[in-house]
Amino acid sequence: MQIRGARIAVVPCAVALALLAGCGNDDKGSATPTSTSAVPSSAVASSAAPSSSAAPITSSAATATRPPVSGPVDPAQYRQQMGYYFQSPSGSFLCAILDQPIDDNAQVGCQGPTAPAPAEFKDCWSKNPQASALTVGVHSGARCLNQGVFVGAPIDGGNRGGGRVLPYGGVLTVGPFTCDSAEAGVTCTNDSTGAGFKIARETNRTF
């Protein structure tokens, strides 16, 4: 995995799948974006935009199987080899709670088109919206990714990565991390530190 301005070593399963933004809401809200440009020094060679060698995916959003009810969900439904993977109902955001952190500030993350971009990532995020990412570990921050780091493998015979849909109102908790899905966006929090992020198509913030 390559992250701009840093070197990080991790190879999640099936994360080389390309991303494609879905159509949908996930964009209500008006939070002001903040970002952290510090990316710890453990990363693979950097690149500002996702690799062009990844295979394309279909444009249909959120074709994965939905859990039957909202509220707390069973983490086992979202389990894949390297963690717990989900996508927003619109298919705009592909997210994961990883078993092992990429670095201190990146054990949970979401990728997908969001705006506005933090100053240090304007070029990267504008070239490929799927490079846009927010993450949280001990702290939270914005990133530019060149692979589907938080993208699960396709399920149910489809060819679109992302894992199961976390329905609006659904809450996924694994260890100290909680992610919840709403029409206003996806919010993920480290419950032990209070750090987290919210990502939507027209707004994003870290806290």
N, C-alpha and C positions, 0 to 999 in steps of 0.2 A: 504494500500500500504506500502511496506517495502522497505527501501533504506539503503544500507550498511553504517554504521557509523553514522546514524542519525535516528530520529523518525519523521515521517510525517504522518498526518492524512488526508486522502482523499479517497473517494470511487467512482471513475467515473463509469458510467454505462458500463457494458459488458467488462470492461477492464481485467477481469480474463481470457479472451481467450488467448490461447497460441500463441506464435509467431513462424513463420517459415521463414527463409531467402529465398528470391526469387533469381532466376538466372537473371543476366542482367548486364548492364553497371554500372551506378551510381558510377563509381570508377575511373574516369579520373581526373587527377589533382595531385599536388605534394606538398600540404601545409604541414607544420610541425605541429604536434599535440601539443596542450597545454591543460591543464585541471585545474580545481579547485576542490580540494577535500573537501572543506568546504560544509557541508550540514547542514542547520539550524536544531536546536534542537526541532523540532515539529513532529517527525516521529514515525511510528509504529515500532514494534520490527524488527531488521534488519536481513538480510540474504544475502549472497554473490551471490546467483544464483536464477533464477526464480523458482517459485513453481512448483514441479513436478506433482501437482494435476490438473493442467489446462488441458482442453481437447485438443487433437491434432488438427491440421488444415491441409488442403490440401497443396500440394507442388506447385500447379499451381500459378504462380506469377501474381499479378495485374489482377484479374478477374473482378474487380469492373468496373462499367460504367465510361467511360471517358467523361469529358466535351467536347463539339464539337470543341472548338477552344482553341489555346494557348493565352498567354498574361493574363491580369487581368481576374480572374474568379469570378463568383457570389458566395459569401460566403454561401448563402442559400443552394447551392447544396451540401455543405459539413457539414451542420449543423446536429448535433446529440444532445442528451440530455444534455451533460456536456460541449460542446464546438464544435469545428470545426475540423474534423478528415480527414486525407488523407493518401494516400500511394504513393510512387514513382512508376513510370511506371514499373520498374523491380520487384516491390514487396519487395525489399530489406529493405526499410525503412518505418516504420509506425509512423506517426507524428500527433500532435494535437496542436491547439491553444485553451487552456482551458478557460472557463468563469472565473474561480477563480484560482489564483496561488496556487501551492502546497506549495511554500515558495517564498521568495523574488526573488530568482534566477531560478524559474522553473514554468513559466506559459505556455511556449512553449517548445516542445521537440520532438526528433525523437529517435526511438529505432531501432537497427538492427546491423548486423555484420559489424564492421569497425576495421581498424588497422592503426597504432600501438596503443596499449593500454597505457594510462598513468601509471606511475609506481605504483600508489596506487591501481589500478584496474586490474593489469595484471592477477592475479589469478581469479578474478571474470569474466572478459571478456573472458578468455580462457576456463573456464568451460562451459559457455553458452553464445555464441555470442549475443543472444537476450537480455541479461542483459546490453549490451552496450548501452549507451544513452548520448546524449548531450542535454543540456537545456539552456534556456535563460529567464530571467525576467528583473530585473534591471541590473544584470550582467549575465554572462554565465559560464557554467562549465560542467565537465564530471561527470557521475554517473554510479552506478551499481544498476539496478532495479531488483526486483524479481517478478514483475507483469507487465501486459501490460498497464502501466499507460497512455501511449499516443496512445493506440490502440482502434479504434472505433469499433462499432458493425458491423457484416456482413451486406451486403446489397444485394438486388436482389436475395434473397433466398439462397445465398451461405453460406458456413460455415467458411470462412476465414475472420478474423477480419481485420480492417484497413480503412474502408470507401472507398470513391471514389478515383480514381486515379487523382493526380495532374499531368497533362501531361508535358513533357519536354517543357519548355517555359512558363508554366503556373505560375501565380503569385497570391497567396492568401493573402489578407490583411484584418485583423480584428483588429480594434482599432489601437494601436501603433505598432502592430506586422505584419511583412511581411515574408512569406515563398515563395521561388521560387524553381522550379524543373528544373534541367538541367541534361544532360548526365554525367556531371562531379560531380553530387551530389546534395543534398538538402541544401539550405542555408536559415536560419531563422534569422531575425534581429529585435531588438527593435529599431524602427525608432526614438524614442525620446531620447535614450541614446547612440545609436551606437553600443551597445553590440550585440553579436550574435554568431552563429556557422555555420560551414559547415561540413557535414558528407557525406562520400563516402566509398565504400568498402575497399579501400586501402589507404585512407588518412582521417584525421579529424583535425579540429582545432577550437578553441574558440577565440573570439576577443572582 
